[in-house]
Amino acid sequence: MNLHTSQRIQIKKTLSWTVISIIITTLIGWMLTGNFYIGAGIGLADRAVKMGIYYAHERFWHGKYKAQKAAKRETIT
């Protein structure tokens, strides 16, 4: 796959933000429970759930965009 520089940068930023997000949630879970492993489980579960919800959110908006685009084509023709 031939990625442009901006795409590579966005992938690196996405991955670094994912790591930062997991670390923050893990630390908060650890502080609240006093157990690192529970905190890590919370951090990883949080990321997994949010990735799934984000994907569903994107698919919803993509479908909405496609429907609007199709409706515009209908009114033009």
PyMOL commands that set and color helices and strands:
alter all, ss='L'
color gray80, all
select helices_A, chain A and resi 5-33+36-76
alter helices_A, ss='H'
color red, helices_A
deselect
rebuild
show_as cartoon
